[in-house]
């Protein structure tokens, strides 16, 4: 394994990935030859360091793809007959691939290469939740996103998991990961296409990689009190930013009630903080509310509401806050600030809100709900890096083009809701025996 003289700048990872693993993954005719050459190099190899590098290479190769049926049994026998610790991993990889079939979409990620080189069984991945808690999972070469999501749901005792997704976030960009994808494939894809870091650069500086986040993606089964743990961890924390930005059109009469519930959720039974109203107001009231209302009157109204809920705990206040917000048409929506210049009847600056009811068009300045389009009224859509186009059919067919650089998020959300609706309709049909796997069974 040390026959080739290489440039010092070329890392072991680059050699494995570019010259061996990628060709084996892409070319089925080279695959068996590469397996045979690695096994030949490992047979009776007297040099321990060379043999170890060979077993690392074979472990990575068996995690990516398998040889043909004719060679599979020979590879298994070779692994079973070796005392090397990585031989057991290679055998497990081959057996797993034989049962499941398929080939990885990308060559090994550098974290995966480092894990196998150090003969570690897994690496630890931190998943951040909306309530600022963290779940640490152990990830292997065969870990899929759906398994990670299920593990978090089991730990938290969530009542359902299909409406949640795992995302990668970096530099104000967020991308959803497919449930059926392998975790390391997702990292490779993100670095090549989403975050443009390039995979040849090797490990990035500590803390500079994308953050792994789990969020509620489609707001079905999201009614308050249906799942108290989901209310505490996901629903309240994801709805609060929308409330604070003033996205929900809330009447002046209901503002003191909502502000009091937010205060109780954040400060508990301590009412002394309200004496510093100007400081507290920015944490419990939507943006720019104090510009249009009298501060003294609003403070008095909030104090009266706090008196009426003085026995309420923080958790109860969060549930009550969600119950109040659930009366809005836009409850559970993801909001996108966009600009449009082509439909004269709509304002130039709009909010696009998407939830289980459909797509809502909102005036960004007044927060007035202008129009709601159910999903069946949007038969098609398209997007690029700078815009998103809805094809709308509401008696006639017309286009709504909006300027946005997060069209990929709108597309992903639309696809997820449409897939859920199709699954729901299919399950209602007589004789249906399928089960939903991932985002859609259609």
Secondary structure as UniProt FT lines:
FT   TURN            8..9
FT   HELIX           12..15
FT   HELIX           16..21
FT   HELIX           22..26
FT   HELIX           28..42
FT   TURN            43..44
FT   HELIX           48..64
FT   HELIX           69..80
FT   HELIX           85..100
FT   HELIX           110..117
FT   TURN            118..119
FT   STRAND          123..129
FT   TURN            130..131
FT   STRAND          134..139
FT   TURN            141..142
FT   HELIX           145..156
FT   TURN            162..163
FT   STRAND          164..170
FT   TURN            171..172
FT   STRAND          173..176
FT   TURN            179..180
FT   HELIX           183..189
FT   HELIX           190..194
FT   TURN            200..201
FT   TURN            206..207
FT   STRAND          211..216
FT   TURN            224..225
FT   HELIX           228..230
FT   HELIX           231..235
FT   HELIX           236..244
FT   TURN            245..246
FT   HELIX           252..267
FT   TURN            268..269
FT   HELIX           272..275
FT   HELIX           277..284
FT   TURN            287..288
FT   TURN            290..292
FT   HELIX           295..308
FT   TURN            309..311
FT   HELIX           314..325
FT   TURN            326..327
FT   TURN            329..332
FT   STRAND          334..339
FT   TURN            344..345
FT   STRAND          349..355
FT   TURN            356..357
FT   STRAND          358..363
FT   TURN            364..366
FT   STRAND          369..373
FT   HELIX           375..377
FT   STRAND          380..383
FT   STRAND          387..393
FT   STRAND          397..403
FT   HELIX           407..428
FT   TURN            430..431
FT   TURN            438..439
//
